[in-house]
Amino acid sequence: MSDTSEEDNEISFRVKFLGRVEVLRPDGLQILSEAAQILKTPEKFSSEKAAKRSKVHLFLSLSGIDVLENKTKFLLYSCPLSTVSFCAVLPSSPKVFGFVARHPAADMHHCYLFQSKTFSHVLVSAIGDAFQASKKEERIRGGRDLIVEALRHKNKMLQRENAELKRQLAGQTN
């Protein structure tokens, strides 16, 4: 089917992963700036030190953003696009970009920061386009679900009407 091939489409960029920081709000350039500032300060309590500042592959598809370690291809993070609430280039540093995503199991948000020598604006634009496309796809699927549900309801109503007409017809012939 053509739908599955479209869902499998993805693009990949090799970038430097600067880190992931828990943030208080789901969006805003200030959140990006604060996260970048936190990552610049010396490590006090980071369990993600090994993953920090390593080369990664950023895979982008309609289903989400995956961050894979470059050498081992180990999946570091996977963020469904439905959890992404903000994406931008850091104004003070045009090579740095990031996105904010809601944690799938906890009520918290994380800011993921990356550095790319040439692709920061392209990646932010691509993530935004993928987000819009996934929302459109979600609306189409939701619309189809509503149509199917409406047809099921109509079918039940017609079956009831048919049963009633059969009873009336049977009552007239007896």
N, C-alpha and C positions, 0 to 999 in steps of 0.2 A: 504494500500500500504506500501511497505517496506520503501519508501523514507520518509514518514511522521514519522514513528517510529524512523528512524535514526536522523531526525531533532529534535525530542523530547528528545533525550539522553542528559543528563547533569550531571555534577558532582558538588558537593557542599563541601565547606570547611568552617569551623568556624574559623575566624581570628579576630584580633583586627584592627579596622579601625583607622588609624592615621590621615587621613585627605585628602583633595583635594586642590591642589594649581594650579593656572593658571601659565602656563609656556610659554616662548617665542619661544622655538623650539620644534619640534615633537619627538626628540629622543636624546639618549645619556646618558651615566652614569653620566655625569656632571649635567644634568637636574635632575636626580633622587637625587643626592647629594644636589643640591641647594634646591630642594623642601623639603627634609628632614630637612635641616638647617632652612628653613623658618618656618616649623612646630614646631621646637624646641624653636623658639623665642617667647616671650610673645605675647599674642593676642592683636592686635591693632584694627583690623577691620575685625572680622570674623562672618559672619552670620551663619556659619556651626558649631558653637561651641558645640551645643547639639549632633551633629552626631559624633564629633571628639572623638577618643579614646574609642569608644564603640565596643562591640562584634557584629560582623556581620556575615552573611552567604554570601559567595561569590559563586554564581552559574555560572558555565561555560558551555556553549553549543556552537554548531556551529554557532548559530545566534548572540551570544554576551556574555557579562559579566554583571551580575546583582548583585547589592549589596543591601542586605536586612537587616534591623535592626533585631537583634537576638530575642528580646522579643516580639515586636509588629508585626514582619514580614512586616513592612512598607518598600516599595521600595525606597531606598535612591538615587540610580543611576542605569542607564541602559546604557551600552555602546555597540553598535553593533561592532562586530569584525572588520568590514570594517573601523571603525574609529580609531582602535588601531594601533599606529605606533611604539611603543617600550614597552618592558617589560624586567625587570631584577631584580636581587637581588642586594641590596646595598652593594658594596664591603666592606665598613667600618663597616657594621652591618649585618651579614649574616641572621639574623632573620627578617630583613625588606626587603620587595620587593614592587615593584610598576609597574604601567603601565601608558603610556601616551596615551590619546585619544583626538581626535578632537571633539569639541562641535558640535552637529548636526545642530544647527541653527545659530551659530555665527562663525566668522573666528578667533577661538582661540583654544588653547590646554590646557588640564588639566592633571596634574599628580596625580594619586590616589595612596596613600601609605598605606601599611598594615604591620602587624607584625604577624608572626607565629613562634611558638617555634620550630616546627619540619618540616613544610611543605613548606617553602619558595622556595627552589630549585625545588621541585616537582610541585608547582603551576606555577612557571615561565615556566617550561618545558611543563606543560599541556596547558597553555595559548598559548605558541608557537606552539604546535601541533595542537590545535584547530584553530589557525590562518591559519596555512598551509592547514589544511583540508578544511576550509571554502573557501580559495583561489582556491583550487583544485575543489571544488564543484561549485564555481562561474565560473571557466573555462569550466567545463563540461556543465553547463547550458548555458553559452555563446556559446559553440560549438554546442550544440543542436539547439539553436536559429539560428545560421548561416546555419545549415543543412536544417532546416525548411524553411528559407528564400530562400535558393538556390533551394529547391524543388518547392516552389511556383513560382519562376521565370521560372524554367524549364517548369512547368505546363502551364504558360501563353504563353510561346514561342510555345509549342506544340499545344495549342488551336488556336493560330493565324495561324500556319502552316496548321492545320486541316481545318480551315475556308477558307483559301486560296485554298487548294486542292479541297474543295467542290465547290467553285466558278468556278474553272477551269473545274471541271467535269461537272457542270451544263452548262457552256458555250459550251462544246463539244457536249452535247446531244441535244442542241437546234438547 
